[in-house]
């Protein structure tokens, strides 16, 4: 797996692209969890969202760089 990706004639680290993809996935998952009503059970919703972003990005990184 290359560590850099050519994007419009500029080399971008693959981890940046994984973060953007992880942010999009987290946004969609956050929308679903808010519609279900999970945030009524969570103590600190902002902290939960940040930890969800970290977990999604780490899973994507492990899936690609493993």
QUIMO-V120054 format. One record per helix or strand of 3 or more residues. SS is the DSSP state (H for helix, E for strand). FROM is the first residue (numbers start at 0). LEN is the number of residues. If there is no record, write none. Layout:
ss & from & len
SS & FROM & LEN
SS & FROM & LEN
//
This chain:
ss & from & len
E & 3 & 4
E & 9 & 4
H & 13 & 23
H & 37 & 3
H & 44 & 21
//
